[in-house]
Amino acid sequence: MAKPPLSAATRTIGERVREFRNDAGLSQEQLAELAGVHWTFVSQVERGLRNINLHNLLKFADGLGVNPARLVDGLRPPSGD
């Protein structure tokens, strides 16, 4: 059985990363190389299983060629979900 996302925020960031990655025509492995992270980390972020820190958020945005604000726009702090 698949693990649920850590929170609504991690799920949303993961969905956005996946959407931007797909729009760019990148595989998880290619994004990982561009962002300087391991491909399993990309997979975990996309599934909302990792709460990424600011540095990794910036790495993902750089690898995707997007403004970091596009990954976090409109997110709310977790409310115990």
N, CA, C and O atoms as a DFTB+ gen file, in Angstrom:
324 C
 N C O
     1  1       0.836      -1.173       0.000
     2  2       0.000       0.000       0.000
     3  2       0.889       1.247       0.000
     4  3       1.869       1.321       0.741
     5  1       0.536       2.217      -0.835
     6  2       1.324       3.438      -0.962
     7  2       1.157       4.317       0.269
     8  3       0.077       4.402       0.852
     9  1       2.252       4.970       0.650
    10  2       2.211       5.889       1.776
    11  2       1.502       7.170       1.353
    12  3       1.645       7.611       0.213
    13  1       0.739       7.768       2.261
    14  2       0.090       9.045       1.939
    15  2       1.100      10.189       2.044
    16  3       2.115      10.052       2.725
    17  1       0.832      11.320       1.373
    18  2       1.708      12.489       1.509
    19  2       1.785      12.937       2.967
    20  3       0.876      12.682       3.757
    21  1       2.881      13.608       3.307
    22  2       3.066      14.105       4.671
    23  2       2.037      15.170       5.032
    24  3       1.586      15.244       6.175
    25  1       1.670      15.988       4.062
    26  2       0.717      17.074       4.301
    27  2       0.155      17.535       2.959
    28  3       0.613      17.121       1.894
    29  1      -0.839      18.397       3.044
    30  2      -1.398      18.979       1.812
    31  2      -0.329      19.797       1.094
    32  3      -0.287      19.817      -0.137
    33  1       0.530      20.469       1.851
    34  2       1.577      21.292       1.250
    35  2       2.605      20.441       0.506
    36  3       2.993      20.786      -0.610
    37  1       3.050      19.337       1.104
    38  2       4.030      18.495       0.408
    39  2       3.401      17.849      -0.823
    40  3       4.076      17.655      -1.834
    41  1       2.115      17.517      -0.745
    42  2       1.421      16.951      -1.901
    43  2       1.369      17.977      -3.037
    44  3       1.628      17.644      -4.193
    45  1       1.032      19.224      -2.699
    46  2       0.918      20.270      -3.715
    47  2       2.260      20.580      -4.353
    48  3       2.349      20.699      -5.575
    49  1       3.307      20.713      -3.545
    50  2       4.635      20.968      -4.116
    51  2       5.030      19.815      -5.029
    52  3       5.554      20.041      -6.120
    53  1       4.789      18.599      -4.599
    54  2       5.109      17.438      -5.428
    55  2       4.364      17.450      -6.742
    56  3       4.942      17.148      -7.785
    57  1       3.101      17.793      -6.708
    58  2       2.307      17.869      -7.939
    59  2       2.858      18.937      -8.869
    60  3       2.918      18.742     -10.083
    61  1       3.256      20.060      -8.300
    62  2       3.814      21.146      -9.112
    63  2       5.158      20.751      -9.714
    64  3       5.417      21.020     -10.887
    65  1       6.011      20.114      -8.918
    66  2       7.301      19.659      -9.446
    67  2       7.069      18.698     -10.613
    68  3       7.696      18.830     -11.664
    69  1       6.169      17.733     -10.428
    70  2       5.877      16.762     -11.491
    71  2       5.338      17.462     -12.738
    72  3       5.746      17.141     -13.854
    73  1       4.423      18.417     -12.554
    74  2       3.843      19.129     -13.690
    75  2       4.914      19.904     -14.462
    76  3       4.983      19.815     -15.688
    77  1       5.749      20.662     -13.745
    78  2       6.812      21.422     -14.411
    79  2       7.823      20.488     -15.073
    80  3       8.319      20.771     -16.164
    81  1       8.124      19.378     -14.411
    82  2       9.070      18.409     -14.986
    83  2       8.509      17.832     -16.274
    84  3       9.214      17.755     -17.280
    85  1       7.254      17.426     -16.251
    86  2       6.627      16.870     -17.454
    87  2       6.542      17.911     -18.561
    88  3       6.796      17.603     -19.726
    89  1       6.185      19.147     -18.202
    90  2       6.109      20.223     -19.194
    91  2       7.462      20.460     -19.854
    92  3       7.532      20.801     -21.034
    93  1       8.538      20.278     -19.086
    94  2       9.899      20.470     -19.611
    95  2      10.398      19.242     -20.367
    96  3      11.471      19.275     -20.970
    97  1       9.621      18.157     -20.335
    98  2      10.034      16.938     -21.027
    99  2      11.189      16.226     -20.350
   100  3      11.990      15.562     -21.009
   101  1      11.277      16.365     -19.027
   102  2      12.379      15.764     -18.276
   103  2      11.929      14.501     -17.560
   104  3      10.789      14.404     -17.107
   105  1      12.824      13.545     -17.463
   106  2      12.593      12.375     -16.606
   107  2      12.980      12.766     -15.182
   108  3      13.593      13.810     -14.959
   109  1      12.621      11.926     -14.233
   110  2      13.046      12.174     -12.858
   111  2      14.568      12.161     -12.759
   112  3      15.154      12.945     -12.013
   113  1      15.187      11.289     -13.495
   114  2      16.649      11.199     -13.477
   115  2      17.285      12.472     -14.030
   116  3      18.277      12.962     -13.492
   117  1      16.710      13.001     -15.105
   118  2      17.256      14.229     -15.691
   119  2      17.092      15.409     -14.742
   120  3      18.015      16.206     -14.576
   121  1      15.923      15.524     -14.120
   122  2      15.725      16.607     -13.159
   123  2      16.688      16.457     -11.989
   124  3      17.262      17.442     -11.525
   125  1      16.864      15.240     -11.514
   126  2      17.781      15.005     -10.405
   127  2      19.188      15.498     -10.753
   128  3      19.850      16.133      -9.931
   129  1      19.628      15.208     -11.950
   130  2      20.962      15.647     -12.367
   131  2      21.038      17.169     -12.429
   132  3      22.013      17.762     -11.968
   133  1      20.015      17.801     -12.994
   134  2      19.999      19.261     -13.093
   135  2      19.931      19.930     -11.724
   136  3      20.520      20.990     -11.515
   137  1      19.214      19.307     -10.795
   138  2      19.036      19.881      -9.460
   139  2      20.126      19.462      -8.473
   140  3      20.222      20.020      -7.380
   141  1      20.939      18.491      -8.852
   142  2      22.007      18.038      -7.962
   143  2      21.505      17.218      -6.790
   144  3      22.042      17.293      -5.685
   145  1      20.449      16.420      -7.051
   146  2      19.904      15.537      -6.027
   147  2      19.789      14.132      -6.607
   148  3      19.986      13.933      -7.806
   149  1      19.472      13.168      -5.766
   150  2      19.308      11.791      -6.227
   151  2      17.916      11.619      -6.818
   152  3      16.963      12.256      -6.369
   153  1      17.798      10.757      -7.825
   154  2      16.491      10.587      -8.478
   155  2      15.433      10.050      -7.525
   156  3      14.249      10.337      -7.703
   157  1      15.831       9.276      -6.514
   158  2      14.829       8.781      -5.560
   159  2      14.262       9.932      -4.728
   160  3      13.112       9.879      -4.290
   161  1      15.064      10.963      -4.514
   162  2      14.590      12.144      -3.799
   163  2      13.530      12.857      -4.632
   164  3      12.514      13.302      -4.098
   165  1      13.765      12.966      -5.940
   166  2      12.770      13.573      -6.832
   167  2      11.458      12.797      -6.727
   168  3      10.390      13.395      -6.600
   169  1      11.539      11.484      -6.779
   170  2      10.353      10.641      -6.689
   171  2       9.608      10.866      -5.377
   172  3       8.383      10.986      -5.364
   173  1      10.348      10.923      -4.282
   174  2       9.726      11.113      -2.969
   175  2       9.075      12.491      -2.861
   176  3       7.994      12.621      -2.286
   177  1       9.720      13.512      -3.404
   178  2       9.139      14.860      -3.384
   179  2       7.858      14.877      -4.211
   180  3       6.850      15.433      -3.777
   181  1       7.887      14.280      -5.385
   182  2       6.709      14.285      -6.251
   183  2       5.524      13.560      -5.616
   184  3       4.371      13.874      -5.913
   185  1       5.803      12.604      -4.753
   186  2       4.722      11.871      -4.073
   187  2       4.339      12.512      -2.742
   188  3       3.472      12.003      -2.032
   189  1       4.987      13.635      -2.403
   190  2       4.672      14.336      -1.169
   191  2       5.201      13.662       0.073
   192  3       4.719      13.912       1.178
   193  1       6.193      12.805      -0.104
   194  2       6.729      12.041       1.022
   195  2       7.917      12.715       1.697
   196  3       8.391      12.247       2.732
   197  1       8.396      13.806       1.118
   198  2       9.534      14.527       1.708
   199  2       9.151      15.985       1.904
   200  3       8.523      16.601       1.042
   201  1       9.535      16.519       3.039
   202  2       9.348      17.930       3.336
   203  2      10.663      18.609       2.981
   204  3      11.600      18.598       3.779
   205  1      10.744      19.197       1.795
   206  2      12.021      19.720       1.332
   207  2      12.358      21.050       1.993
   208  3      11.475      21.844       2.315
   209  1      13.655      21.276       2.187
   210  2      14.104      22.522       2.789
   211  2      14.272      23.597       1.711
   212  3      14.136      23.323       0.519
   213  1      14.562      24.795       2.142
   214  2      14.696      25.927       1.229
   215  2      15.758      25.674       0.166
   216  3      15.534      25.965      -1.009
   217  1      16.905      25.139       0.559
   218  2      17.983      24.914      -0.401
   219  2      17.549      23.942      -1.495
   220  3      17.829      24.168      -2.672
   221  1      16.871      22.868      -1.116
   222  2      16.414      21.910      -2.127
   223  2      15.289      22.482      -2.979
   224  3      15.198      22.174      -4.168
   225  1      14.434      23.310      -2.390
   226  2      13.395      23.970      -3.167
   227  2      14.028      24.829      -4.259
   228  3      13.575      24.831      -5.403
   229  1      15.079      25.556      -3.891
   230  2      15.777      26.394      -4.860
   231  2      16.468      25.548      -5.929
   232  3      16.490      25.935      -7.097
   233  1      17.031      24.403      -5.547
   234  2      17.658      23.503      -6.513
   235  2      16.633      22.974      -7.511
   236  3      16.900      22.920      -8.712
   237  1      15.457      22.584      -7.011
   238  2      14.410      22.078      -7.891
   239  2      13.965      23.169      -8.854
   240  3      13.840      22.926     -10.054
   241  1      13.724      24.369      -8.337
   242  2      13.288      25.469      -9.184
   243  2      14.326      25.763     -10.261
   244  3      13.973      25.981     -11.420
   245  1      15.601      25.772      -9.887
   246  2      16.668      26.019     -10.849
   247  2      16.700      24.918     -11.909
   248  3      16.798      25.207     -13.101
   249  1      16.618      23.674     -11.484
   250  2      16.624      22.554     -12.425
   251  2      15.437      22.575     -13.371
   252  3      15.536      22.145     -14.520
   253  1      14.312      23.080     -12.875
   254  2      13.097      23.153     -13.694
   255  2      13.030      24.437     -14.520
   256  3      12.210      24.555     -15.430
   257  1      13.899      25.398     -14.199
   258  2      13.887      26.669     -14.911
   259  2      12.675      27.526     -14.582
   260  3      12.166      28.253     -15.435
   261  1      12.211      27.435     -13.318
   262  2      11.056      28.234     -12.899
   263  2      11.415      29.071     -11.689
   264  3      12.365      28.764     -10.969
   265  1      10.654      30.126     -11.470
   266  2      10.804      30.938     -10.279
   267  2      10.369      30.090      -9.090
   268  3       9.310      29.465      -9.154
   269  1      11.146      30.044      -8.005
   270  2      10.772      29.231      -6.847
   271  2       9.380      29.557      -6.312
   272  3       8.712      28.691      -5.748
   273  1       8.948      30.790      -6.486
   274  2       7.622      31.182      -6.003
   275  2       6.519      30.355      -6.652
   276  3       5.467      30.147      -6.047
   277  1       6.743      29.884      -7.867
   278  2       5.725      29.083      -8.552
   279  2       5.506      27.744      -7.871
   280  3       4.441      27.144      -8.017
   281  1       6.495      27.267      -7.130
   282  2       6.346      25.997      -6.416
   283  2       5.588      26.149      -5.100
   284  3       4.978      25.194      -4.619
   285  1       5.625      27.345      -4.520
   286  2       5.019      27.528      -3.201
   287  2       3.844      28.499      -3.178
   288  3       3.219      28.673      -2.133
   289  1       3.533      29.126      -4.290
   290  2       2.477      30.121      -4.329
   291  2       1.160      29.570      -3.780
   292  3       0.681      28.525      -4.222
   293  1       0.590      30.272      -2.827
   294  2      -0.709      29.910      -2.281
   295  2      -0.720      28.826      -1.227
   296  3      -1.782      28.506      -0.694
   297  1       0.429      28.249      -0.908
   298  2       0.462      27.187       0.104
   299  2       0.208      27.767       1.490
   300  3       0.589      28.900       1.787
   301  1      -0.431      26.986       2.314
   302  2      -0.725      27.352       3.691
   303  2       0.073      26.431       4.623
   304  3       0.401      25.302       4.256
   305  1       0.378      26.913       5.809
   306  2       1.072      26.044       6.766
   307  2       0.192      24.838       7.111
   308  3      -1.035      24.935       7.085
   309  1       0.814      23.717       7.431
   310  2       0.041      22.549       7.831
   311  2      -0.824      22.848       9.050
   312  3      -0.417      23.573       9.958
   313  1      -2.006      22.284       9.050
   314  2      -2.929      22.498      10.169
   315  2      -3.218      21.192      10.883
   316  3      -4.338      20.938      11.326
   317  1      -2.186      20.371      10.985
   318  2      -2.348      19.094      11.656
   319  2      -3.013      18.036      10.805
   320  3      -3.614      17.100      11.331
   321  1      -2.909      18.181       9.448
   322  2      -3.535      17.196       8.556
   323  2      -2.725      15.995       8.338
   324  3      -3.141      15.094       7.609
